[in-house]
Amino acid sequence: MKTILFALVALFTVNVTYAQNACEMKAADKKLNGAAKNSFVKKCEKDARAVCENDEISKRTNGAAKEAHIKKCLKDSLGS
C-alpha cells in the first residue's frame, strides 16, 4: 500500500515539475518578471492541468492510470 501511495505522489510531483518548467519557459518567451511571471506560471499550470483532468480519458480512468494520462497530456500540451 505504501508503495502505491509513493508511486502516486511521485507521478504527481513529476506532473507539477514538468508543467512548471514548460510554463516558466513560456513566461521567459514573453519576457515576464516578478509578480507577472509568477501569476502567469501559476495560471498556466492550473489551466493545463484542468484541461487534462476534464478530457474523456481522464473521466473514464482512476488512480495511477489517470495520473499517467494526465502526465502525458500535460507533456503533449505544454511541450508544443
C-alpha positions as CSV (number, residue, x, y, z in Angstrom):
1,M,0.0,0.0,0.0
2,K,2.8,2.4,0.9
3,T,4.5,1.6,-2.5
4,I,1.3,2.5,-4.4
5,L,0.9,5.8,-2.4
6,F,4.6,6.6,-3.1
7,A,4.2,5.9,-6.8
8,L,1.1,8.2,-7.0
9,V,2.9,11.0,-5.1
10,A,5.9,10.6,-7.4
11,L,3.7,10.8,-10.5
12,F,2.0,13.9,-9.3
13,T,5.4,15.6,-8.5
14,V,6.7,14.8,-12.0
15,N,3.5,16.3,-13.5
16,V,3.8,19.5,-11.5
17,T,7.6,19.8,-12.2
18,Y,7.1,19.3,-15.9
19,A,4.2,21.8,-16.1
20,Q,6.1,24.3,-14.1
21,N,9.2,24.1,-16.3
22,A,7.1,24.4,-19.5
23,C,5.1,27.3,-18.2
24,E,8.3,29.1,-17.0
25,M,9.8,28.7,-20.4
26,K,6.6,30.3,-21.9
27,A,6.9,33.1,-19.4
28,A,10.5,33.7,-20.4
29,D,9.5,33.9,-24.0
30,K,7.0,36.6,-23.1
31,K,9.8,38.3,-21.1
32,L,7.8,38.3,-17.9
33,N,9.4,39.0,-14.5
34,G,8.4,39.2,-10.9
35,A,4.8,39.0,-9.9
36,A,3.6,39.0,-13.5
37,K,5.8,35.9,-14.2
38,N,4.6,34.1,-11.0
39,S,1.0,34.9,-11.8
40,F,1.4,33.7,-15.4
41,V,3.1,30.4,-14.4
42,K,0.5,29.6,-11.8
43,K,-2.4,30.2,-14.2
44,C,-0.6,28.3,-17.0
45,E,-0.1,25.2,-14.7
46,K,-3.7,25.4,-13.4
47,D,-5.2,25.7,-16.9
48,A,-3.2,22.9,-18.4
49,R,-4.0,20.5,-15.6
50,A,-7.7,21.4,-15.7
51,V,-7.9,20.7,-19.4
52,C,-6.2,17.3,-19.0
53,E,-8.3,16.4,-16.0
54,N,-11.6,17.1,-17.9
55,D,-10.9,15.2,-21.1
56,E,-12.7,12.0,-21.9
57,I,-9.9,9.6,-21.0
58,S,-9.5,11.2,-17.5
59,K,-13.2,10.9,-16.9
60,R,-13.1,7.1,-17.6
61,T,-10.0,6.3,-15.6
62,N,-8.9,6.3,-12.0
63,G,-5.7,6.1,-9.9
64,A,-2.4,5.5,-11.5
65,A,-3.8,5.2,-15.0
66,K,-5.5,8.6,-14.7
67,E,-2.3,10.2,-13.4
68,A,-0.2,8.7,-16.2
69,H,-2.7,10.0,-18.7
70,I,-2.6,13.5,-17.2
71,K,1.2,13.4,-17.2
72,K,1.2,12.5,-20.9
73,C,-1.5,15.1,-21.6
74,L,0.5,17.9,-19.8
75,K,3.7,16.9,-21.7
76,D,1.9,17.0,-25.0
77,S,0.0,20.3,-24.5
78,L,2.8,22.2,-22.8
79,G,5.6,20.7,-24.8
80,S,4.5,22.2,-28.1
